[in-house]
Amino acid sequence: MPPINDDIEGTGIMVKLDDLLYARRMTLTQLAERVGLTLANLSILKTGKAKAIRFSTLAAICRELECQPGDLLAYEGE
């Protein structure tokens, strides 16, 4: 059985939201308020359990964190 990791199950997509939040000295709660998402939904994204993300959500997160989508998401192949 392969090791368990924080990527979205079976896709190899890694969500680096923790790193960006730490670098910006921002909490998940603050980001949720700024982008208009529930803390629960943003937490699902942060933990890598999300199966999809809307472009509008991705754009809002990038706007608030002053980053590019590639800063938030990464592909880690096998």
N, C-alpha and C positions, 0 to 999 in steps of 0.2 A: 504494500500500500504506500503511495507517495506521501511525502510529508505534507502536513496541513500548513497553509500560508494565508496571508491576508488578502490575496487577490480575489477578484470576482470569480466565483466558482467556475472552473473549466475554461476561462477565457485568457488567462495570463495578463489581464489588465490590473495594474497596481494603482491604488488611489493614495496619493501622497499628501492628503489634506492635513494630517498631523504635523508634518514637517513645515508646511506653509504657515499654519496657524502659529506654531512655535516661533518661526522666524519673524512673523509680524506681531508677535506678542498679543495675540487675539484669542479669545475663547470661542469654543463652538457655539455657545449661547449668543455671544455678540455677533458672530457671523450669521447665525440663523435669523436674528432680528434684522440685520442689514439687508439680507437677500429675500426676506419674506417667506422663509421655509420654517416648518416646525422643527424643533430640536430633534425629535424622533426621526424624521426623514433625513436630516443632515447626518445624524449619527449612523444611520444605515449606510449612507454613502461613505462616511469616514472609515467604518469598519470593513469596507469592501464587500458588503452583503447586497448592495444594489445590483439589480440586473440591467438597469438602463439609467440614463440621465438625459433630460431634455436639454437641447441646445440653449434655451433661454435660462435654465438653471445654471448650466456651465458658464454662460456669459456673465450672469450675475455674480457668481462666485469669483470668477476671474477679475471682474470689475472691482469688487471689494478687496480682494487680496493683491490687486495690481500684479497679475501674473498672466501667463499664457496657458492655454489648455494643456500643452505639453509639460508644463511645470506641475500640473495637478495629476495628470494621468501618465502612466508609462506602460509599455508592453514588455513583459518578461517572458520570452520564449523558453521552451524546454531545452 
